[in-house]
Amino acid sequence: MSAAPGGAATSATSATSATAGRTPLITVLGASGFLGSAVAAMLARTPVRLRLVARRVGSVPPGVAEVETRAADLTDPGNLRDALAGADAVVHLICHRTDSHAWRTGNDPMSERVNVGMVHDLINTVRGKAGEPPPVCLFIGSTSQVGLTSADRIDGSEPDRPASVYDRHKLLAEQALLSATAEGVLRAVSVRLPTVFGDCPVPTAADRGVVTAMARRALAGEPLTVWRDGEIARDMLYVTDAARALVTALDHADALAGRSWVVGTGQPTRLRDLFTSVAEIAAALTGRPPVPVVTVDPPAHATPPDFHSYTVDSSAFRAVTGWTPVVPLRTGLERTVHGLAKDRREQPAGG
């Protein structure tokens, strides 16, 4: 696959083909999730064999790929072994984050099992396949793994000091995969993403992030809340740009393997400005005045990095892959709010 700067990926065969003349098999773990469904849709448009695995069987995305779907509880090592069988590349999109805040504090007993234990299961499964070419493993990390840093622009060279249990688990999983790469067990690429948002055409894969939460409030006529003065800034990446970065990383796995890479837009967005835009877009759809954006005290589970503004310098990743984001923030927000408004209109009364 080659991708011109800013262009869409066109194939996913070059870095994942283990044997000449054989169509590569890519397994996507967590394929029915928000980001997973976007990645699956892009890969389906490429000439590969695609195995989509999740707890629930999802719909088969249209395209040229040979697609199979599997429903499986991947915390069972046997199910994971079956999902990985014959795969030339694995996209690991599974993470455990409940709707509560237990994932941040470590009070969720499933967090470590899913976010760290499953990665060790994956490594042990691949390690047992002596004599086979080491598969590519694309791991999705988070830019928040860096923790509290004095820099307002991160490029991946910073030392990691994760502040939440979730970020510590992400780092442990990433380190295990990179160590396995050094051993020659597999070829792992970790792509650390910032806040990913957007709309999703798959009903079971709605975004549960802050943009969607605030858009739903705005459409319902409820005020939007921001911590303190709302001056905290974040790097906001639209879901199709994030998915394209991951698909492009597969093609460049040989050059990217063995380390982590940060990906983002490079543009900081203040949360107050972000929520104000959401309120304006929702108002245009509902015909009501924009809902107010009000400040509130931070919750007890907030950590110091939550109050630190930063943006992401993706120049290293771009230099290798040619990837660049193409969806402007305002466009992404409009698509997100419009998609949620459409869902509200189509929802049956009382549903």
PAROTOR-532092 format. One record per residue (C-alpha): residue number from 1; residue in one letter; chain; x, y, z. Coordinates in steps of 0.5 Angstrom, whole numbers, plus 2048, in hexadecimal, padded with zeros to 3 digits. Layout:
<pts>
+-----+----+----+-----+-----+-----+
!   i ! aa ! ch !   X !   Y !   Z !
+-----+----+----+-----+-----+-----+
! NUM !  A !  A !   X !   Y !   Z !
...
+-----+----+----+-----+-----+-----+
</pts>
This chain:
<pts>
+-----+----+----+-----+-----+-----+
!   i ! aa ! ch !   X !   Y !   Z !
+-----+----+----+-----+-----+-----+
!   1 !  M !  A ! 800 ! 800 ! 800 !
!   2 !  S !  A ! 802 ! 807 ! 7FF !
!   3 !  A !  A ! 7FF ! 80D ! 801 !
!   4 !  A !  A ! 800 ! 814 ! 7FE !
!   5 !  P !  A ! 801 ! 81A ! 804 !
!   6 !  G !  A ! 7FA ! 81B ! 806 !
!   7 !  G !  A ! 7F7 ! 816 ! 801 !
!   8 !  A !  A ! 7F3 ! 80F ! 803 !
!   9 !  A !  A ! 7F7 ! 809 ! 804 !
!  10 !  T !  A ! 7F6 ! 804 ! 7FD !
!  11 !  S !  A ! 7F8 ! 7FE ! 7FF !
!  12 !  A !  A ! 7FA ! 7FA ! 805 !
!  13 !  T !  A ! 7FF ! 7F4 ! 802 !
!  14 !  S !  A ! 806 ! 7F6 ! 802 !
!  15 !  A !  A ! 808 ! 7F6 ! 80A !
!  16 !  T !  A ! 803 ! 7F1 ! 80C !
!  17 !  S !  A ! 805 ! 7EB ! 806 !
!  18 !  A !  A ! 808 ! 7E6 ! 809 !
!  19 !  T !  A ! 809 ! 7E1 ! 803 !
!  20 !  A !  A ! 809 ! 7E3 ! 7FC !
!  21 !  G !  A ! 803 ! 7E2 ! 7F8 !
!  22 !  R !  A ! 7FE ! 7E1 ! 7FE !
!  23 !  T !  A ! 7F9 ! 7E6 ! 800 !
!  24 !  P !  A ! 7FB ! 7E9 ! 807 !
!  25 !  L !  A ! 7F6 ! 7E8 ! 80D !
!  26 !  I !  A ! 7F5 ! 7EE ! 811 !
!  27 !  T !  A ! 7F2 ! 7EC ! 818 !
!  28 !  V !  A ! 7EE ! 7F2 ! 81B !
!  29 !  L !  A ! 7ED ! 7F1 ! 823 !
!  30 !  G !  A ! 7E7 ! 7F6 ! 825 !
!  31 !  A !  A ! 7E5 ! 7F7 ! 81E !
!  32 !  S !  A ! 7DE ! 7F9 ! 821 !
!  33 !  G !  A ! 7E0 ! 7FF ! 825 !
!  34 !  F !  A ! 7E0 ! 806 ! 823 !
!  35 !  L !  A ! 7E7 ! 806 ! 820 !
!  36 !  G !  A ! 7E7 ! 7FF ! 81E !
!  37 !  S !  A ! 7E1 ! 800 ! 81A !
!  38 !  A !  A ! 7E4 ! 805 ! 816 !
!  39 !  V !  A ! 7EB ! 801 ! 815 !
!  40 !  A !  A ! 7E7 ! 7FB ! 813 !
!  41 !  A !  A ! 7E3 ! 800 ! 80E !
!  42 !  M !  A ! 7EA ! 802 ! 80B !
!  43 !  L !  A ! 7ED ! 7FB ! 80B !
!  44 !  A !  A ! 7E7 ! 7F8 ! 807 !
!  45 !  R !  A ! 7E9 ! 7FD ! 801 !
!  46 !  T !  A ! 7EF ! 7FA ! 800 !
!  47 !  P !  A ! 7F1 ! 7F3 ! 7FD !
!  48 !  V !  A ! 7F2 ! 7EF ! 803 !
!  49 !  R !  A ! 7EF ! 7E9 ! 807 !
!  50 !  L !  A ! 7EC ! 7ED ! 80D !
!  51 !  R !  A ! 7EA ! 7E9 ! 814 !
!  52 !  L !  A ! 7E6 ! 7EE ! 818 !
!  53 !  V !  A ! 7E5 ! 7EC ! 81F !
!  54 !  A !  A ! 7E1 ! 7EE ! 825 !
!  55 !  R !  A ! 7DC ! 7EC ! 82B !
!  56 !  R !  A ! 7D6 ! 7EE ! 826 !
!  57 !  V !  A ! 7D6 ! 7EC ! 81F !
!  58 !  G !  A ! 7D6 ! 7F2 ! 81B !
!  59 !  S !  A ! 7D4 ! 7F4 ! 814 !
!  60 !  V !  A ! 7D9 ! 7F2 ! 80E !
!  61 !  P !  A ! 7DB ! 7F9 ! 80B !
!  62 !  P !  A ! 7DB ! 7FA ! 803 !
!  63 !  G !  A ! 7E1 ! 7F9 ! 7FF !
!  64 !  V !  A ! 7E6 ! 7F4 ! 7FC !
!  65 !  A !  A ! 7E9 ! 7F1 ! 802 !
!  66 !  E !  A ! 7E7 ! 7E9 ! 803 !
!  67 !  V !  A ! 7E3 ! 7EB ! 80A !
!  68 !  E !  A ! 7E2 ! 7E6 ! 810 !
!  69 !  T !  A ! 7DE ! 7E8 ! 816 !
!  70 !  R !  A ! 7DF ! 7E4 ! 81D !
!  71 !  A !  A ! 7DC ! 7E6 ! 824 !
!  72 !  A !  A ! 7E0 ! 7E4 ! 829 !
!  73 !  D !  A ! 7E2 ! 7E5 ! 830 !
!  74 !  L !  A ! 7EA ! 7E7 ! 82F !
!  75 !  T !  A ! 7EB ! 7E6 ! 837 !
!  76 !  D !  A ! 7EB ! 7DF ! 836 !
!  77 !  P !  A ! 7F2 ! 7DD ! 833 !
!  78 !  G !  A ! 7EF ! 7D7 ! 82F !
!  79 !  N !  A ! 7EB ! 7DC ! 82B !
!  80 !  L !  A ! 7F0 ! 7E1 ! 82A !
!  81 !  R !  A ! 7F5 ! 7DB ! 827 !
!  82 !  D !  A ! 7EF ! 7DA ! 822 !
!  83 !  A !  A ! 7EF ! 7E1 ! 820 !
!  84 !  L !  A ! 7F6 ! 7E2 ! 81F !
!  85 !  A !  A ! 7F7 ! 7DB ! 81B !
!  86 !  G !  A ! 7FA ! 7DD ! 814 !
!  87 !  A !  A ! 7FA ! 7E4 ! 815 !
!  88 !  D !  A ! 800 ! 7E8 ! 812 !
!  89 !  A !  A ! 7FE ! 7EE ! 816 !
!  90 !  V !  A ! 7FA ! 7F0 ! 81C !
!  91 !  V !  A ! 7F6 ! 7F6 ! 81D !
!  92 !  H !  A ! 7F5 ! 7F7 ! 825 !
!  93 !  L !  A ! 7F0 ! 7FB ! 826 !
!  94 !  I !  A ! 7ED ! 7F8 ! 82D !
!  95 !  C !  A ! 7ED ! 7FC ! 833 !
!  96 !  H !  A ! 7E9 ! 7FC ! 83A !
!  97 !  R !  A ! 7E6 ! 803 ! 83B !
!  98 !  T !  A ! 7DF ! 803 ! 83F !
!  99 !  D !  A ! 7DA ! 808 ! 83F !
! 100 !  S !  A ! 7DC ! 80A ! 846 !
! 101 !  H !  A ! 7E3 ! 80D ! 849 !
! 102 !  A !  A ! 7E6 ! 806 ! 84C !
! 103 !  W !  A ! 7EA ! 805 ! 846 !
! 104 !  R !  A ! 7EE ! 80B ! 848 !
! 105 !  T !  A ! 7EF ! 809 ! 84F !
! 106 !  G !  A ! 7F0 ! 802 ! 84E !
! 107 !  N !  A ! 7EA ! 800 ! 852 !
! 108 !  D !  A ! 7E8 ! 7FC ! 84C !
! 109 !  P !  A ! 7EA ! 7F5 ! 84D !
! 110 !  M !  A ! 7E9 ! 7F3 ! 845 !
! 111 !  S !  A ! 7EE ! 7F9 ! 843 !
! 112 !  E !  A ! 7F5 ! 7F6 ! 844 !
! 113 !  R !  A ! 7F2 ! 7EF ! 841 !
! 114 !  V !  A ! 7F0 ! 7F2 ! 83B !
! 115 !  N !  A ! 7F5 ! 7F8 ! 83A !
! 116 !  V !  A ! 7FB ! 7F4 ! 83C !
! 117 !  G !  A ! 7F9 ! 7ED ! 83D !
! 118 !  M !  A ! 7F7 ! 7EC ! 836 !
! 119 !  V !  A ! 7FD ! 7EF ! 833 !
! 120 !  H !  A ! 801 ! 7EA ! 836 !
! 121 !  D !  A ! 7FC ! 7E4 ! 834 !
! 122 !  L !  A ! 7FD ! 7E7 ! 82D !
! 123 !  I !  A ! 805 ! 7E7 ! 82D !
! 124 !  N !  A ! 805 ! 7E0 ! 830 !
! 125 !  T !  A ! 800 ! 7DD ! 82B !
! 126 !  V !  A ! 805 ! 7E0 ! 825 !
! 127 !  R !  A ! 80B ! 7DE ! 829 !
! 128 !  G !  A ! 809 ! 7D7 ! 828 !
! 129 !  K !  A ! 809 ! 7D7 ! 821 !
! 130 !  A !  A ! 810 ! 7D5 ! 820 !
! 131 !  G !  A ! 812 ! 7D5 ! 818 !
! 132 !  E !  A ! 80D ! 7DA ! 816 !
! 133 !  P !  A ! 80E ! 7E1 ! 814 !
! 134 !  P !  A ! 80D ! 7E6 ! 81A !
! 135 !  P !  A ! 807 ! 7EA ! 819 !
! 136 !  V !  A ! 805 ! 7F1 ! 819 !
! 137 !  C !  A ! 802 ! 7F3 ! 81F !
! 138 !  L !  A ! 7FF ! 7FA ! 81F !
! 139 !  F !  A ! 7FD ! 7FD ! 826 !
! 140 !  I !  A ! 7F9 ! 803 ! 827 !
! 141 !  G !  A ! 7FC ! 807 ! 82D !
! 142 !  S !  A ! 7FA ! 80E ! 830 !
! 143 !  T !  A ! 7FE ! 814 ! 830 !
! 144 !  S !  A ! 7FC ! 815 ! 837 !
! 145 !  Q !  A ! 801 ! 810 ! 839 !
! 146 !  V !  A ! 806 ! 815 ! 839 !
! 147 !  G !  A ! 803 ! 818 ! 840 !
! 148 !  L !  A ! 805 ! 81E ! 842 !
! 149 !  T !  A ! 80A ! 822 ! 83E !
! 150 !  S !  A ! 80D ! 829 ! 83E !
! 151 !  A !  A ! 80C ! 829 ! 836 !
! 152 !  D !  A ! 806 ! 82C ! 833 !
! 153 !  R !  A ! 808 ! 828 ! 82D !
! 154 !  I !  A ! 809 ! 821 ! 82D !
! 155 !  D !  A ! 80D ! 81D ! 828 !
! 156 !  G !  A ! 80E ! 816 ! 82B !
! 157 !  S !  A ! 815 ! 817 ! 82D !
! 158 !  E !  A ! 813 ! 819 ! 834 !
! 159 !  P !  A ! 814 ! 814 ! 83A !
! 160 !  D !  A ! 80D ! 811 ! 83C !
! 161 !  R !  A ! 80A ! 812 ! 843 !
! 162 !  P !  A ! 803 ! 810 ! 843 !
! 163 !  A !  A ! 7FF ! 813 ! 848 !
! 164 !  S !  A ! 7F8 ! 80E ! 847 !
! 165 !  V !  A ! 7F8 ! 807 ! 848 !
! 166 !  Y !  A ! 7F5 ! 806 ! 841 !
! 167 !  D !  A ! 7FB ! 80A ! 83E !
! 168 !  R !  A ! 800 ! 805 ! 842 !
! 169 !  H !  A ! 7FC ! 7FF ! 840 !
! 170 !  K !  A ! 7FD ! 802 ! 839 !
! 171 !  L !  A ! 804 ! 803 ! 83A !
! 172 !  L !  A ! 806 ! 7FC ! 83D !
! 173 !  A !  A ! 802 ! 7F9 ! 837 !
! 174 !  E !  A ! 806 ! 7FD ! 832 !
! 175 !  Q !  A ! 80D ! 7FB ! 835 !
! 176 !  A !  A ! 80B ! 7F4 ! 835 !
! 177 !  L !  A ! 80A ! 7F4 ! 82D !
! 178 !  L !  A ! 810 ! 7F8 ! 82C !
! 179 !  S !  A ! 814 ! 7F3 ! 830 !
! 180 !  A !  A ! 811 ! 7EE ! 82C !
! 181 !  T !  A ! 813 ! 7F1 ! 826 !
! 182 !  A !  A ! 81A ! 7F2 ! 828 !
! 183 !  E !  A ! 81A ! 7EA ! 829 !
! 184 !  G !  A ! 818 ! 7E9 ! 822 !
! 185 !  V !  A ! 811 ! 7E6 ! 824 !
! 186 !  L !  A ! 80D ! 7EB ! 821 !
! 187 !  R !  A ! 80D ! 7F2 ! 81D !
! 188 !  A !  A ! 80A ! 7F7 ! 822 !
! 189 !  V !  A ! 808 ! 7FE ! 820 !
! 190 !  S !  A ! 805 ! 803 ! 825 !
! 191 !  V !  A ! 801 ! 809 ! 823 !
! 192 !  R !  A ! 7FF ! 80D ! 829 !
! 193 !  L !  A ! 7F9 ! 811 ! 827 !
! 194 !  P !  A ! 7F6 ! 818 ! 82A !
! 195 !  T !  A ! 7EE ! 819 ! 82B !
! 196 !  V !  A ! 7EB ! 816 ! 825 !
! 197 !  F !  A ! 7E4 ! 818 ! 824 !
! 198 !  G !  A ! 7DF ! 817 ! 81E !
! 199 !  D !  A ! 7D8 ! 814 ! 81C !
! 200 !  C !  A ! 7D8 ! 80D ! 81A !
! 201 !  P !  A ! 7D3 ! 809 ! 816 !
! 202 !  V !  A ! 7D3 ! 803 ! 81A !
! 203 !  P !  A ! 7CD ! 803 ! 81F !
! 204 !  T !  A ! 7D1 ! 7FF ! 824 !
! 205 !  A !  A ! 7D8 ! 803 ! 823 !
! 206 !  A !  A ! 7D6 ! 80A ! 826 !
! 207 !  D !  A ! 7DB ! 80E ! 829 !
! 208 !  R !  A ! 7DB ! 80F ! 830 !
! 209 !  G !  A ! 7E0 ! 815 ! 831 !
! 210 !  V !  A ! 7DF ! 81C ! 833 !
! 211 !  V !  A ! 7DD ! 81F ! 82C !
! 212 !  T !  A ! 7D7 ! 81A ! 82B !
! 213 !  A !  A ! 7D5 ! 81B ! 832 !
! 214 !  M !  A ! 7D5 ! 823 ! 832 !
! 215 !  A !  A ! 7D1 ! 822 ! 82B !
! 216 !  R !  A ! 7CC ! 81E ! 82E !
! 217 !  R !  A ! 7CB ! 823 ! 833 !
! 218 !  A !  A ! 7CB ! 829 ! 82F !
! 219 !  L !  A ! 7C5 ! 825 ! 82A !
! 220 !  A !  A ! 7C1 ! 824 ! 830 !
! 221 !  G !  A ! 7C2 ! 82B ! 832 !
! 222 !  E !  A ! 7C6 ! 82A ! 838 !
! 223 !  P !  A ! 7CC ! 82F ! 83A !
! 224 !  L !  A ! 7D3 ! 82C ! 839 !
! 225 !  T !  A ! 7D8 ! 82C ! 83F !
! 226 !  V !  A ! 7DF ! 82D ! 83F !
! 227 !  W !  A ! 7E4 ! 82D ! 844 !
! 228 !  R !  A ! 7E7 ! 833 ! 847 !
! 229 !  D !  A ! 7E8 ! 838 ! 842 !
! 230 !  G !  A ! 7E8 ! 834 ! 83C !
! 231 !  E !  A ! 7EE ! 836 ! 83A !
! 232 !  I !  A ! 7F1 ! 82F ! 839 !
! 233 !  A !  A ! 7F3 ! 82D ! 832 !
! 234 !  R !  A ! 7F3 ! 827 ! 82F !
! 235 !  D !  A ! 7F5 ! 824 ! 828 !
! 236 !  M !  A ! 7EE ! 821 ! 825 !
! 237 !  L !  A ! 7EF ! 81C ! 81F !
! 238 !  Y !  A ! 7E9 ! 81A ! 81B !
! 239 !  V !  A ! 7E8 ! 813 ! 81B !
! 240 !  T !  A ! 7E9 ! 811 ! 814 !
! 241 !  D !  A ! 7F0 ! 815 ! 814 !
! 242 !  A !  A ! 7F1 ! 810 ! 81A !
! 243 !  A !  A ! 7EF ! 80A ! 816 !
! 244 !  R !  A ! 7F3 ! 80C ! 810 !
! 245 !  A !  A ! 7F9 ! 80D ! 814 !
! 246 !  L !  A ! 7F9 ! 806 ! 817 !
! 247 !  V !  A ! 7F8 ! 803 ! 810 !
! 248 !  T !  A ! 7FD ! 807 ! 80D !
! 249 !  A !  A ! 802 ! 804 ! 813 !
! 250 !  L !  A ! 800 ! 7FD ! 811 !
! 251 !  D !  A ! 804 ! 7FF ! 80A !
! 252 !  H !  A ! 80A ! 802 ! 80D !
! 253 !  A !  A ! 80A ! 7FD ! 813 !
! 254 !  D !  A ! 812 ! 7FB ! 811 !
! 255 !  A !  A ! 814 ! 802 ! 812 !
! 256 !  L !  A ! 80F ! 803 ! 818 !
! 257 !  A !  A ! 810 ! 7FD ! 81C !
! 258 !  G !  A ! 814 ! 7FD ! 823 !
! 259 !  R !  A ! 812 ! 803 ! 826 !
! 260 !  S !  A ! 80C ! 808 ! 827 !
! 261 !  W !  A ! 809 ! 80E ! 823 !
! 262 !  V !  A ! 805 ! 814 ! 825 !
! 263 !  V !  A ! 7FF ! 816 ! 820 !
! 264 !  G !  A ! 7FB ! 81C ! 820 !
! 265 !  T !  A ! 7F9 ! 822 ! 81C !
! 266 !  G !  A ! 7FE ! 827 ! 81F !
! 267 !  Q !  A ! 7F9 ! 82C ! 821 !
! 268 !  P !  A ! 7F7 ! 82D ! 828 !
! 269 !  T !  A ! 7EF ! 82F ! 829 !
! 270 !  R !  A ! 7ED ! 832 ! 830 !
! 271 !  L !  A ! 7E7 ! 82E ! 833 !
! 272 !  R !  A ! 7E3 ! 834 ! 834 !
! 273 !  D !  A ! 7E4 ! 836 ! 82C !
! 274 !  L !  A ! 7E2 ! 82E ! 82B !
! 275 !  F !  A ! 7DC ! 82E ! 82F !
! 276 !  T !  A ! 7DA ! 835 ! 82C !
! 277 !  S !  A ! 7DA ! 832 ! 825 !
! 278 !  V !  A ! 7D6 ! 82C ! 827 !
! 279 !  A !  A ! 7D1 ! 831 ! 82A !
! 280 !  E !  A ! 7D1 ! 835 ! 824 !
! 281 !  I !  A ! 7D0 ! 82F ! 81F !
! 282 !  A !  A ! 7CB ! 82C ! 823 !
! 283 !  A !  A ! 7C7 ! 833 ! 823 !
! 284 !  A !  A ! 7C7 ! 833 ! 81C !
! 285 !  L !  A ! 7C4 ! 82C ! 81B !
! 286 !  T !  A ! 7BE ! 82D ! 821 !
! 287 !  G !  A ! 7BD ! 834 ! 81F !
! 288 !  R !  A ! 7BE ! 836 ! 827 !
! 289 !  P !  A ! 7C3 ! 83B ! 82A !
! 290 !  P !  A ! 7CA ! 838 ! 82B !
! 291 !  V !  A ! 7CA ! 834 ! 832 !
! 292 !  P !  A ! 7CF ! 838 ! 837 !
! 293 !  V !  A ! 7D5 ! 835 ! 839 !
! 294 !  V !  A ! 7D6 ! 836 ! 840 !
! 295 !  T !  A ! 7DC ! 834 ! 845 !
! 296 !  V !  A ! 7DC ! 82F ! 84A !
! 297 !  D !  A ! 7E1 ! 82D ! 84F !
! 298 !  P !  A ! 7E5 ! 827 ! 84D !
! 299 !  P !  A ! 7E3 ! 820 ! 850 !
! 300 !  A !  A ! 7E7 ! 81C ! 855 !
! 301 !  H !  A ! 7EA ! 817 ! 850 !
! 302 !  A !  A ! 7ED ! 81D ! 84C !
! 303 !  T !  A ! 7F5 ! 81C ! 84B !
! 304 !  P !  A ! 7FA ! 821 ! 84A !
! 305 !  P !  A ! 7FB ! 820 ! 843 !
! 306 !  D !  A ! 7F4 ! 821 ! 842 !
! 307 !  F !  A ! 7F5 ! 829 ! 843 !
! 308 !  H !  A ! 7FB ! 829 ! 83E !
! 309 !  S !  A ! 7FB ! 82B ! 837 !
! 310 !  Y !  A ! 7FE ! 828 ! 832 !
! 311 !  T !  A ! 7FE ! 826 ! 82A !
! 312 !  V !  A ! 802 ! 821 ! 826 !
! 313 !  D !  A ! 807 ! 822 ! 822 !
! 314 !  S !  A ! 807 ! 81C ! 81D !
! 315 !  S !  A ! 80D ! 81E ! 818 !
! 316 !  A !  A ! 810 ! 817 ! 81A !
! 317 !  F !  A ! 80A ! 813 ! 818 !
! 318 !  R !  A ! 809 ! 817 ! 812 !
! 319 !  A !  A ! 810 ! 817 ! 80F !
! 320 !  V !  A ! 810 ! 80F ! 80F !
! 321 !  T !  A ! 808 ! 80E ! 80C !
! 322 !  G !  A ! 806 ! 815 ! 809 !
! 323 !  W !  A ! 800 ! 815 ! 80D !
! 324 !  T !  A ! 7FD ! 81C ! 80F !
! 325 !  P !  A ! 7F6 ! 81D ! 811 !
! 326 !  V !  A ! 7F1 ! 820 ! 80C !
! 327 !  V !  A ! 7EA ! 821 ! 810 !
! 328 !  P !  A ! 7EA ! 828 ! 813 !
! 329 !  L !  A ! 7E8 ! 829 ! 81A !
! 330 !  R !  A ! 7E1 ! 82C ! 819 !
! 331 !  T !  A ! 7DF ! 827 ! 813 !
! 332 !  G !  A ! 7E0 ! 822 ! 818 !
! 333 !  L !  A ! 7DC ! 825 ! 81D !
! 334 !  E !  A ! 7D7 ! 826 ! 818 !
! 335 !  R !  A ! 7D7 ! 81F ! 816 !
! 336 !  T !  A ! 7D6 ! 81D ! 81D !
! 337 !  V !  A ! 7D1 ! 821 ! 81F !
! 338 !  H !  A ! 7CD ! 820 ! 819 !
! 339 !  G !  A ! 7CE ! 818 ! 81A !
! 340 !  L !  A ! 7CB ! 819 ! 821 !
! 341 !  A !  A ! 7C5 ! 81D ! 81F !
! 342 !  K !  A ! 7C3 ! 818 ! 819 !
! 343 !  D !  A ! 7C4 ! 812 ! 81E !
! 344 !  R !  A ! 7BF ! 816 ! 823 !
! 345 !  R !  A ! 7BA ! 817 ! 81D !
! 346 !  E !  A ! 7BA ! 810 ! 81B !
! 347 !  Q !  A ! 7B9 ! 80D ! 823 !
! 348 !  P !  A ! 7B2 ! 80A ! 824 !
! 349 !  A !  A ! 7AE ! 80E ! 829 !
! 350 !  G !  A ! 7B0 ! 80B ! 830 !
! 351 !  G !  A ! 7B6 ! 808 ! 82D !
+-----+----+----+-----+-----+-----+
</pts>
